[in-house]
Amino acid sequence: MLKRTSTAVWRGTGPKGTGAISTLSGALKDQPYGFNTRFASEDGKAGTNPEELIAAAHASCFTMATSFQITGAGKEPTKLETTATVSMEKQDIGWTIVSIHLELTGEVPGITAEEFKTFAENAKKGCPISRALASVASITMNATLS
């Protein structure tokens, strides 16, 4: 069994408090987050937020899973790049992730656009982060060969 850990520390009230996130790998070390970085500051310069981290996790997992799909078919991707966009809405129960869109572009010699889309669809269904996010109402994807 694989286990990965991250730690979040919060100090203060919800709207005025501040937090810091650290990961076991050190990729994030006391990375700041708070109300403003989550709901007001869209440029990301003030710190991170949970939704951005979900987008990063989903983009990286899905991209790697797509590579495995392509490699399993005997082809070798030159480059795969995914942007994941997490969308939230304020609902009666509170802020809710309502959709995630994966925008994938790739350079893969010797495959058709249809094959590429099939590999990407299989990766979207099978990557562990997609499966963990199964309660999100809509996870969509575009896959384009360049």
C-alpha positions as CSV (number, residue, x, y, z in Angstrom):
1,M,0.0,0.0,0.0
2,L,1.3,3.5,-1.0
3,K,0.7,6.3,1.5
4,R,1.4,10.0,0.8
5,T,1.0,12.8,3.3
6,S,0.5,16.5,3.4
7,T,0.1,18.7,6.4
8,A,-2.0,21.9,6.7
9,V,-1.7,24.2,9.7
10,W,-4.4,26.9,10.3
11,R,-4.2,29.8,12.7
12,G,-7.1,32.2,13.4
13,T,-10.7,32.5,12.3
14,G,-12.1,31.3,9.0
15,P,-12.2,34.7,7.2
16,K,-9.1,36.3,8.8
17,G,-6.9,33.3,9.6
18,T,-4.0,32.0,7.6
19,G,-2.7,28.6,6.9
20,A,0.3,26.8,5.4
21,I,0.5,23.6,3.5
22,S,3.5,21.3,3.4
23,T,4.0,18.0,1.5
24,L,6.2,15.0,2.4
25,S,8.2,15.4,-0.8
26,G,9.0,19.1,0.0
27,A,7.4,20.2,-3.2
28,L,5.3,22.5,-0.9
29,K,6.9,23.8,2.2
30,D,4.8,26.1,4.4
31,Q,3.0,27.3,1.2
32,P,0.5,30.0,2.4
33,Y,-3.2,29.8,1.9
34,G,-6.2,31.6,3.3
35,F,-9.6,33.1,2.5
36,N,-8.2,35.7,0.1
37,T,-6.0,33.1,-1.8
38,R,-9.0,30.9,-2.1
39,F,-11.9,33.3,-2.9
40,A,-10.5,36.7,-3.7
41,S,-7.0,36.6,-5.3
42,E,-7.4,34.9,-8.6
43,D,-3.7,35.5,-9.7
44,G,-2.3,32.9,-7.3
45,K,0.5,35.3,-6.1
46,A,-0.8,35.4,-2.5
47,G,-0.7,31.7,-2.0
48,T,-2.4,28.5,-3.0
49,N,-5.8,27.0,-2.4
50,P,-7.3,23.5,-2.2
51,E,-8.9,23.7,-5.6
52,E,-5.6,24.6,-7.3
53,L,-4.0,21.6,-5.6
54,I,-6.9,19.3,-6.8
55,A,-6.4,20.7,-10.3
56,A,-2.6,20.0,-10.1
57,A,-3.2,16.5,-8.8
58,H,-5.7,15.7,-11.4
59,A,-3.7,17.1,-14.3
60,S,-0.6,15.2,-13.3
61,C,-2.3,11.9,-12.7
62,F,-4.4,12.1,-15.9
63,T,-1.3,13.0,-18.0
64,M,0.7,10.1,-16.6
65,A,-2.2,7.7,-17.1
66,T,-2.5,8.9,-20.7
67,S,1.2,8.2,-21.3
68,F,0.7,4.7,-19.9
69,Q,-2.3,4.1,-22.2
70,I,-0.2,5.2,-25.3
71,T,2.9,3.2,-24.2
72,G,0.7,0.2,-23.6
73,A,-0.3,0.4,-27.3
74,G,3.4,0.3,-28.4
75,K,3.7,4.0,-29.1
76,E,5.9,6.7,-27.5
77,P,4.5,10.1,-26.7
78,T,6.9,13.0,-27.3
79,K,5.0,15.5,-25.2
80,L,1.7,15.5,-23.3
81,E,0.4,18.7,-21.6
82,T,-2.8,19.0,-19.5
83,T,-4.5,22.0,-18.0
84,A,-7.1,21.0,-15.4
85,T,-9.7,23.6,-14.5
86,V,-11.7,23.1,-11.3
87,S,-15.0,25.0,-11.1
88,M,-16.9,25.7,-7.9
89,E,-20.3,27.2,-7.2
90,K,-21.9,28.3,-4.0
91,Q,-24.8,26.0,-3.4
92,D,-27.3,25.5,-0.5
93,I,-24.8,23.2,1.2
94,G,-21.9,25.5,0.6
95,W,-19.1,25.9,-1.9
96,T,-19.1,22.8,-4.2
97,I,-16.8,21.6,-6.9
98,V,-19.3,21.2,-9.8
99,S,-16.9,20.4,-12.7
100,I,-13.4,19.7,-13.8
101,H,-12.3,20.1,-17.3
102,L,-9.1,18.5,-18.6
103,E,-7.5,20.1,-21.7
104,L,-4.9,17.8,-23.1
105,T,-2.6,18.4,-26.1
106,G,-0.1,15.9,-27.2
107,E,2.7,15.1,-29.7
108,V,2.6,11.3,-30.4
109,P,4.1,10.1,-33.7
110,G,2.2,7.4,-35.5
111,I,-1.3,7.7,-33.9
112,T,-4.5,9.2,-35.2
113,A,-6.6,11.9,-33.4
114,E,-9.3,9.3,-32.8
115,E,-6.8,6.9,-31.1
116,F,-5.4,9.7,-29.0
117,K,-8.9,10.6,-27.8
118,T,-9.5,7.0,-26.9
119,F,-6.3,6.7,-24.9
120,A,-7.2,10.0,-23.1
121,E,-10.8,8.8,-22.4
122,N,-9.5,5.5,-20.9
123,A,-7.0,7.5,-18.8
124,K,-9.7,9.9,-17.6
125,K,-11.8,6.9,-16.4
126,G,-8.9,5.0,-14.9
127,C,-6.6,7.5,-13.2
128,P,-6.8,7.2,-9.5
129,I,-7.5,10.9,-9.0
130,S,-10.4,10.8,-11.5
131,R,-11.8,7.9,-9.5
132,A,-11.3,9.7,-6.2
133,L,-13.2,12.7,-7.7
134,A,-16.1,10.5,-8.9
135,S,-18.6,12.6,-6.9
136,V,-17.9,15.7,-9.1
137,A,-20.9,16.1,-11.3
138,S,-19.0,16.7,-14.5
139,I,-15.4,15.8,-15.5
140,T,-15.0,16.7,-19.2
141,M,-12.0,16.4,-21.4
142,N,-10.6,17.6,-24.8
143,A,-7.7,15.8,-26.3
144,T,-5.8,17.3,-29.3
145,L,-2.8,16.1,-31.2
146,S,-0.5,18.9,-32.2
